[in-house]
Amino acid sequence: MKHVLDRPIWSALQTAHAGLAEGGRYARRYPPSIVPFAASADDTPESLDALEKLPSRQERMFLVEAGPIAVPPGLSIIMEAPVTQMIAGRPHEKISDPRIQPLTEADAADMLDLATLTKPGPFTLRAQSLGRFWGIRHEGRLVAMAGQRMRQPGFIELSGLCTHPAFQGRGLGTLLFRFVAGEIASSGDVAYLHAYAANTSAIALYKAQGFVVRSEMNMRVVKRRP
């Protein structure tokens, strides 16, 4: 591994999120109730064997790495896609807006409903176990949100950015993007994110907000073979 973000899941579970890790020396994952991310330490037989043993029969695991992703024979690939990893090209200023409010456990069901509707990526009721989230409500309804997900030394992932379809085009997503990027920068860390490579409109938006492509990545979703 040449950079801590080349294998972001493994790096996070070895460092900032080690306390959440399930697994051991050769392969680790987050608790599936938080996020279905997993990674092996490397592509050796020992690591791939350990990765194969992590999921139950019904569980899916998301693997994200730079370069080809090795999958052990006991796991089958149910989805794969190229992913673009982007990083803040400059520190973002910390901003404030009265519409933006911190989200708490009391908001978890509303957050999951919004994520289920807009599909920003894997999301669960316990997503806040990974980092802070903020949102904007309209007449009591959560209509936009964004937050923090994986962490590595010096880096925090900006994630969960989504806006209800009825409120898109009003700049709420851009506002929350800038807000969370500013919160990350104010902590002394560098913000980064992942986007499906096919989502060119989102990538263009992130570039306009000062993010640059760091690496092309691969994603595979796997599960145990019957």
N, C-alpha and C positions, 0 to 999 in steps of 0.2 A: 504493500500500500504506500503510495507516494504522498498522498495528502489525506488529512483526517476526514475529509468529506468524500473521498473516493468510495469508502464503505461506511456511509453515515450511520446506518443502524447499528453496526457492530461498534463503531467508535462511541456512539452515545451510550450504549449499554455497557461499555467498558469504563466510562468516565462519569459524566453528570447524572446519568440515569441508571448507574450500576445497581442502585438500591431497588429498582423495579425489575431487574432482570430475572428471568427464569432460564435455567440451563446451567452451563458450566464453562469449562476452559475452552471447549472447541466450538460451541454454538450456543447462542442465546436468543431470547425473544422477549418482547413485552408481554405482560398478561393480556390475553385476547380481549378481555373486558375493557381494556384501555385503548389498545391499538393493535391490529394484527400484523405487526412488523417482526421480522426475524432475520438472523444473519449467521453465517458460519465465520469462524476466525480466518479461514483461508480455504483453498480448494483441495486440501489433502484428504485422503480417505478417512482419517480419523474425524476431521471436521464435518465432512459431508455425512458420515454415519451418524454423528451427534445431531446434525440438523434434521435428518430424517426421523429421528425419534421424538422431536419436539411436539408435533401436532397430534391431536386425537383424530379419530376417523372423520369427524364432521368439520374440523377446523380448516380454515384457509390461512395461509401465511403469505405476506407480501415481502418480496426480496428486492432491494434496490442497490445497485452497484455501478461503478464505472467499469466498462469492459464487459466481457461475456460473464453470465451468471451460471455457475455449475450447479446442476440439480442432481441429487442422489437418485439412484434407480427406484427407490421406494416411494418417491413423490412424483406426481404427475403435474404438468403445467396446464392450468385451466385458462390463463390469460397472460399475455405479455405485450409490452408496449415500450417504445422509446420515450425517455423522459429527459427534459432539459433542466439542469441544475443551474440556478442563477444566484449571484452574490451581489451585495450592495457595493457599487463602485465608489461610493463616498458615504460618510456618516450622514444620516438624515437628522434634521432638526426635530427636537421634541416639540410637539404641537398640542394644543388643547382645543376642545370644542364641547360645548355643553350637551350636545346630543349624544356624545360617546360616553357610555357608562361601563364600569367593570361588570363582568358577568360572574355569577357565583353558582354554587351547586343548585340553588333554587331555580336557576335558569336552564338547567341541563336538558330538561325535556323539550323546551322551546328550541334550544340549540340543535338538538338531534332532529327535530322536525324540519328546521330550516336546512340542515345539511342533507337530510334525506331528499328534500325537494330539489336542491340545487346541485348536489353531488360534487363537492369540492375535493373529495378523496375519502379514505376510510375515516369514519367518525363514530364515536360511541358516547354513551351517557357519561363515561368517566374520562373524557378527553381532557378535562381540566386537571387531571393528575399530572399531565406533562408540562403545563405552563399556563400562564394567565391568558384570559380571553376578554375581549371588549365587544360591545354591541350597540346598535342603535334601534330604538323602538319607535313605532308610530301608533298612537292610540292604543298603547299597551302591547302591541304585537311586535315581536322581534323580527326586524326586516333586513338586518345586515349584521355581520360579525366578522371577526378575525382574531387570531391569537398566535400563540407560540407552541411549538411541538418538540421536535428533537433538539438536544443540546450536546455540543462538544466543546472542549476547551477553546474559548475565544469565539464561538459561533452559536447562534440560536436560529432555528428555523421558523420563518414566518409561514403560518399555515391556517387552514380553515376559512380563508377569505371567501365570502359568498354574500349575495344579495338576493332577496326575494324577487322573482321575475316582475312582479307588479311595481317594484321600486327601482328597477335598473334604469340607467341613463340619467340618474340624478346626482352622480358623483359620490355616492355613499361608499362604494367599494374603494375608490381612489382615496377618499378621506381616511378610511380605516387602514388602508395599506400604509399610507404615510404616517399615521398615528403609531401603528405597531412597529414599523421600521424605526421611528424615532425613539420609542421605548427601548428597543433593543440597543440602538446606538448609545443611548444615555446610560446604559449599564456597562458600557465599555466593550460590548461584543459586536460582532459583525453579523448582520442579517443575511440569511440565504433562504432559498425556496426551491420547490420542485414544481414543474408544470409538464403536463403531457406535451410532447414535441408537436403533436398535431394541433394543439390549442394556440395557434399563431396570434390570435387577437389578444389573448392574455399575455403572451410573451412580449408583444409589442407594447402593451400597457406597462409592463414591468420595466422594460427598457426605457420608456419615457419617464419613469420615476427613478432613474439612476441605477438600475440593476444591470449587470452584464452577465453574459454566459460564462460560467466557470468550466462546465464539463457536460458533455452528452452522457446520459446514464441509461441503464436498462432496468426495467421492472418486470418481474415475473411473479405471478400469483400461483401458488402450488397447494396441493393437498395430498393426503395419503392415498396410495393406490388401494382399490378394494381388496 
